[in-house]
Amino acid sequence: MNIFLIARKIVQAIALVLVMAVILYVIFRLMPGNPAQIFLFGARTHGSTQAQLHRIEAQLGLTGGKWNYKNFITYMADILTFNFGYDYFRETTVWQLIVQALPYTLLLIGSATILSYVIGLPLGIVSIWTRGKKSEGTLVSSGLILNSIPYFILAIILYLYFVAYYKLEPVRSVFPLTDITHPTLSSLAYVAVALTLPMATLAVIGASGNLLTMRAAMVSVLGEDFIMTARAKGVKEGSIMFRHAARNAMIPVSTRMALDFATIASGAVITEIIYSIPGIGNLTYNAILNLDYPLAEGALFFLALIVIVAYSLVDFIHAWLDPRISL
């Protein structure tokens, strides 16, 4: 790969991170209310003085108003160095809270993304293999229906049936962080049970999209000249489907990887709230409700950073799969 093209992609990623940081700054300061006053009220500090309010405003970067340019410069310098500040409501640093919540979110997103490809891509190939049959119509129709369902709708449906009605799953998908960092056979079994419904929510919708994408890519590839040449040479249909068509169809499918990761990440935020998973999505939701600027900005920035990195890596994977493509 050309070093200048790689440098260009890195510069583009950095520019996107800067734009995201500015957007977060603007969005949270458009919200009504003063976080310092909310904290003092929530803490029920007796004899709260104006000095206490000013001190908290200074630490939250609100001295001189929400739109003070000096506060903006300080905010940009802090957030780009991962200095997210101190969380008053939980009395610890924002970074520590993110580190505690990140493994839950990465486990959920990572496992759901892998499952969506493991399920979706083979089904996309099967739908082409059975082209013109009833099974193809069933797969495509199911994929279209599931792909159009919002994550929160499917999460609520699964929760009602398997948790509220049949009580097959725990009410809250909560387990100690050590079950992830220091897993054992028993802890892995419990984690698998606790995350079954959240993973199913994300993986089913993701797999339906991958099914449709793989099918469309296979239809396009099967019309290429090299497929006709392989059939003319007497190559078996199974070999054509998997070794020739499916392999080349992975090139456009790889472009969807970043979109899938971003979509599943956004769906994970809602899913964590519904199933009470102590991940970054749940952390962000509670922070926004409390106007907890440091925590909300830090958590959303970190989640956006993960998605931006994923987008950048997919470009390199795409170029690696197809040497004809330049970054």
C-alpha positions as CSV (number, residue, x, y, z in Angstrom):
1,M,0.0,0.0,0.0
2,N,1.2,3.5,-0.8
3,I,2.4,5.3,2.4
4,F,0.8,8.6,1.2
5,L,-2.6,6.9,0.9
6,I,-2.3,5.4,4.3
7,A,-1.4,8.8,5.7
8,R,-4.4,10.3,4.0
9,K,-6.7,7.8,5.7
10,I,-5.2,8.6,9.1
11,V,-5.6,12.3,8.5
12,Q,-9.3,11.7,7.5
13,A,-9.9,9.7,10.7
14,I,-8.3,12.4,12.9
15,A,-10.4,15.1,11.2
16,L,-13.5,13.0,11.8
17,V,-12.6,12.6,15.5
18,L,-12.2,16.4,15.8
19,V,-15.6,17.0,14.2
20,M,-17.2,14.5,16.5
21,A,-15.7,16.2,19.5
22,V,-17.1,19.5,18.4
23,I,-20.6,18.0,17.7
24,L,-20.7,16.5,21.2
25,Y,-19.7,19.9,22.8
26,V,-22.5,21.7,20.9
27,I,-25.2,19.0,21.5
28,F,-24.8,18.9,25.3
29,R,-24.7,22.6,25.7
30,L,-27.9,23.0,23.7
31,M,-29.7,21.0,26.4
32,P,-31.5,23.1,29.0
33,G,-30.5,23.2,32.6
34,N,-27.3,23.7,34.7
35,P,-25.5,20.4,35.7
36,A,-23.9,22.1,38.7
37,Q,-27.3,23.1,40.1
38,I,-28.7,19.6,39.4
39,F,-25.8,18.0,41.3
40,L,-26.2,20.3,44.3
41,F,-29.9,19.6,44.4
42,G,-29.4,15.8,44.0
43,A,-26.7,15.8,46.7
44,R,-29.0,17.8,48.9
45,T,-26.1,19.9,50.2
46,H,-27.3,21.9,53.2
47,G,-26.4,25.5,53.1
48,S,-25.3,25.5,49.4
49,T,-23.5,28.7,48.6
50,Q,-22.9,30.5,45.4
51,A,-19.2,29.7,45.9
52,Q,-19.9,26.0,45.8
53,L,-21.9,26.4,42.6
54,H,-19.1,28.4,41.0
55,R,-16.6,25.8,42.0
56,I,-18.5,22.9,40.5
57,E,-19.2,25.0,37.3
58,A,-15.5,25.6,37.0
59,Q,-14.7,21.9,37.2
60,L,-17.5,21.1,34.7
61,G,-16.1,23.7,32.3
62,L,-19.1,26.0,32.6
63,T,-17.5,29.1,34.0
64,G,-18.7,32.2,32.1
65,G,-21.6,30.3,30.5
66,K,-22.0,27.2,28.3
67,W,-20.5,28.9,25.2
68,N,-17.4,30.5,26.7
69,Y,-14.6,30.0,24.1
70,K,-12.0,29.4,26.8
71,N,-14.1,26.5,28.1
72,F,-14.2,25.1,24.6
73,I,-10.4,25.2,24.2
74,T,-10.0,23.4,27.6
75,Y,-12.7,20.9,26.6
76,M,-11.0,20.0,23.3
77,A,-7.6,19.7,24.9
78,D,-9.0,17.4,27.6
79,I,-11.2,15.2,25.5
80,L,-8.4,14.6,22.9
81,T,-6.1,13.5,25.6
82,F,-8.7,11.2,27.2
83,N,-8.9,13.5,30.3
84,F,-12.7,13.2,30.7
85,G,-12.8,14.7,34.2
86,Y,-14.5,13.7,37.4
87,D,-18.0,12.3,37.8
88,Y,-19.8,13.9,40.8
89,F,-22.7,11.6,40.8
90,R,-20.6,8.5,41.2
91,E,-17.6,10.2,42.9
92,T,-15.0,8.7,40.6
93,T,-13.2,9.6,37.4
94,V,-15.0,9.3,34.1
95,W,-12.2,7.2,32.7
96,Q,-12.5,4.6,35.4
97,L,-16.3,4.3,34.7
98,I,-15.6,3.9,31.0
99,V,-13.0,1.2,31.6
100,Q,-15.4,-0.7,33.9
101,A,-18.3,-0.5,31.3
102,L,-16.3,-1.0,28.1
103,P,-15.8,-4.8,28.4
104,Y,-19.6,-5.4,28.6
105,T,-20.2,-3.3,25.5
106,L,-17.3,-4.8,23.5
107,L,-18.4,-8.3,24.4
108,L,-22.0,-7.6,23.3
109,I,-21.1,-5.8,20.1
110,G,-18.3,-8.2,19.2
111,S,-20.2,-11.4,19.8
112,A,-23.3,-10.0,18.0
113,T,-21.3,-8.9,15.0
114,I,-19.6,-12.3,14.6
115,L,-22.9,-14.1,15.0
116,S,-24.5,-11.9,12.4
117,Y,-21.9,-12.9,9.8
118,V,-21.7,-16.5,10.8
119,I,-25.5,-16.8,10.3
120,G,-26.2,-14.2,7.6
121,L,-23.5,-15.1,5.0
122,P,-24.2,-18.8,4.7
123,L,-28.0,-18.1,4.5
124,G,-27.2,-15.6,1.7
125,I,-25.4,-18.3,-0.2
126,V,-28.2,-20.8,0.4
127,S,-30.8,-18.4,-0.9
128,I,-28.9,-18.3,-4.2
129,W,-28.4,-22.1,-4.2
130,T,-32.1,-22.6,-3.9
131,R,-33.0,-19.8,-6.4
132,G,-36.5,-20.1,-7.8
133,K,-37.7,-22.4,-4.9
134,K,-40.0,-21.7,-2.0
135,S,-37.1,-21.7,0.4
136,E,-35.5,-18.8,-1.4
137,G,-38.7,-16.7,-1.0
138,T,-38.9,-17.7,2.6
139,L,-35.3,-16.6,3.3
140,V,-35.6,-13.3,1.4
141,S,-39.0,-12.4,2.9
142,S,-37.8,-13.2,6.4
143,G,-34.6,-11.1,5.8
144,L,-36.6,-8.1,4.5
145,I,-39.0,-8.2,7.5
146,L,-36.3,-8.7,10.2
147,N,-34.1,-6.1,8.6
148,S,-36.8,-3.5,8.9
149,I,-37.5,-4.0,12.6
150,P,-35.9,-1.5,14.9
151,Y,-33.6,-2.9,17.6
152,F,-35.7,-1.7,20.5
153,I,-38.9,-3.3,19.1
154,L,-37.3,-6.7,18.8
155,A,-35.6,-6.3,22.2
156,I,-38.9,-5.5,23.9
157,I,-40.7,-8.5,22.2
158,L,-38.0,-10.9,23.2
159,Y,-38.0,-9.5,26.7
160,L,-41.7,-9.8,27.1
161,Y,-41.9,-13.4,25.9
162,F,-38.7,-14.9,27.4
163,V,-38.4,-12.9,30.6
164,A,-41.8,-11.6,31.6
165,Y,-44.1,-14.4,30.3
166,Y,-42.0,-17.6,30.3
167,K,-39.3,-16.5,32.8
168,L,-36.6,-18.4,30.8
169,E,-34.0,-15.6,31.1
170,P,-32.9,-13.3,34.1
171,V,-34.7,-10.0,34.5
172,R,-31.4,-8.1,34.4
173,S,-28.4,-9.2,32.3
174,V,-25.9,-8.3,35.1
175,F,-22.8,-10.2,36.0
176,P,-19.5,-9.3,37.7
177,L,-16.7,-7.8,35.5
178,T,-14.4,-10.6,36.6
179,D,-16.6,-13.0,34.6
180,I,-15.2,-11.3,31.5
181,T,-11.7,-10.5,32.6
182,H,-11.1,-13.8,34.5
183,P,-13.5,-16.3,33.0
184,T,-14.2,-19.8,34.2
185,L,-16.3,-22.5,32.8
186,S,-19.2,-21.7,35.2
187,S,-18.9,-18.0,34.7
188,L,-18.8,-18.4,30.9
189,A,-22.0,-20.4,31.0
190,Y,-23.8,-17.8,33.1
191,V,-22.6,-15.0,30.8
192,A,-23.8,-16.9,27.8
193,V,-27.2,-17.3,29.4
194,A,-27.4,-13.6,30.5
195,L,-26.4,-12.3,27.1
196,T,-28.5,-14.7,25.0
197,L,-31.4,-12.3,24.4
198,P,-29.3,-9.1,23.9
199,M,-27.0,-10.9,21.5
200,A,-30.0,-12.4,19.7
201,T,-31.6,-9.0,19.3
202,L,-28.5,-7.6,17.7
203,A,-27.4,-10.7,15.7
204,V,-30.8,-11.5,14.2
205,I,-31.3,-8.0,12.7
206,G,-27.6,-7.9,11.6
207,A,-27.8,-11.3,10.1
208,S,-30.9,-10.4,8.0
209,G,-29.0,-7.5,6.5
210,N,-26.0,-9.6,5.8
211,L,-28.2,-12.2,4.1
212,L,-29.6,-9.6,1.8
213,T,-26.2,-8.1,1.0
214,M,-24.6,-11.4,0.4
215,R,-27.4,-12.5,-1.9
216,A,-27.2,-9.3,-3.9
217,A,-23.4,-9.7,-4.2
218,M,-23.7,-13.3,-5.3
219,V,-26.3,-12.4,-8.0
220,S,-23.9,-9.9,-9.4
221,V,-20.8,-12.2,-9.3
222,L,-22.6,-15.2,-10.8
223,G,-23.2,-13.1,-13.9
224,E,-19.4,-12.5,-14.4
225,D,-17.5,-14.1,-17.3
226,F,-15.2,-16.1,-15.1
227,I,-18.2,-18.0,-13.6
228,M,-19.4,-18.9,-17.1
229,T,-15.8,-20.1,-17.9
230,A,-15.7,-22.2,-14.8
231,R,-19.1,-23.9,-15.7
232,A,-17.9,-24.4,-19.3
233,K,-14.8,-26.3,-17.9
234,G,-17.1,-28.5,-15.9
235,V,-16.3,-27.2,-12.4
236,K,-18.8,-28.5,-9.9
237,E,-21.6,-26.2,-8.9
238,G,-20.7,-26.4,-5.2
239,S,-17.1,-25.3,-6.0
240,I,-18.4,-22.5,-8.2
241,M,-20.6,-21.2,-5.4
242,F,-18.2,-21.3,-2.5
243,R,-14.7,-21.1,-4.0
244,H,-15.4,-18.7,-6.9
245,A,-18.6,-16.7,-6.4
246,A,-18.7,-16.5,-2.6
247,R,-15.0,-15.5,-2.4
248,N,-15.5,-12.6,-4.8
249,A,-18.8,-11.6,-3.3
250,M,-17.0,-11.0,0.0
251,I,-15.4,-7.8,-1.5
252,P,-18.6,-5.8,-1.5
253,V,-19.8,-7.5,1.7
254,S,-16.6,-6.3,3.4
255,T,-17.7,-2.7,2.8
256,R,-20.7,-3.4,4.9
257,M,-18.6,-4.4,7.9
258,A,-18.1,-0.9,9.2
259,L,-21.8,-0.1,8.6
260,D,-22.7,-3.2,10.5
261,F,-20.4,-2.4,13.4
262,A,-21.8,1.2,13.6
263,T,-25.4,0.0,13.4
264,I,-24.9,-2.8,16.0
265,A,-23.1,-0.4,18.3
266,S,-26.1,2.0,18.1
267,G,-28.5,-0.9,18.7
268,A,-26.3,-2.0,21.6
269,V,-27.0,1.3,23.4
270,I,-30.8,0.7,23.4
271,T,-30.4,-3.0,24.1
272,E,-28.2,-2.4,27.2
273,I,-30.9,-0.1,28.5
274,I,-33.7,-2.6,28.1
275,Y,-31.7,-5.5,29.5
276,S,-29.9,-3.4,32.2
277,I,-26.5,-4.3,31.0
278,P,-23.9,-2.1,32.8
279,G,-22.2,-1.1,29.5
280,I,-21.3,2.2,27.9
281,G,-24.9,2.5,26.5
282,N,-26.5,2.3,29.9
283,L,-23.8,4.5,31.3
284,T,-24.5,7.2,28.7
285,Y,-28.3,7.0,29.1
286,N,-28.1,7.7,32.8
287,A,-25.5,10.4,32.3
288,I,-27.8,12.2,29.8
289,L,-30.8,12.0,32.2
290,N,-28.7,13.6,34.9
291,L,-27.1,16.2,32.6
292,D,-23.8,14.6,33.7
293,Y,-21.6,16.4,31.0
294,P,-18.2,14.8,31.7
295,L,-19.6,11.3,31.8
296,A,-21.9,11.7,28.8
297,E,-19.3,13.4,26.6
298,G,-16.6,11.0,27.5
299,A,-18.7,7.8,27.0
300,L,-20.1,9.0,23.7
301,F,-16.7,10.2,22.4
302,F,-15.1,6.9,23.3
303,L,-17.9,4.9,21.6
304,A,-17.7,7.1,18.5
305,L,-13.9,6.7,18.5
306,I,-14.3,2.9,18.3
307,V,-16.7,3.2,15.4
308,I,-14.3,5.6,13.5
309,V,-11.4,3.2,14.0
310,A,-13.6,0.4,12.7
311,Y,-14.5,2.4,9.6
312,S,-10.8,3.1,8.9
313,L,-9.8,-0.5,9.3
314,V,-12.5,-1.7,6.9
315,D,-10.9,0.5,4.2
316,F,-7.6,-1.4,4.6
317,I,-9.4,-4.8,4.7
318,H,-11.2,-3.9,1.5
319,A,-8.0,-2.9,-0.3
320,W,-6.4,-6.1,0.9
321,L,-9.2,-8.3,-0.4
322,D,-9.1,-6.6,-3.8
323,P,-5.6,-5.3,-5.0
324,R,-7.4,-3.3,-7.7
325,I,-8.9,-1.0,-5.1
326,S,-6.7,1.9,-3.9
327,L,-7.4,3.6,-0.5
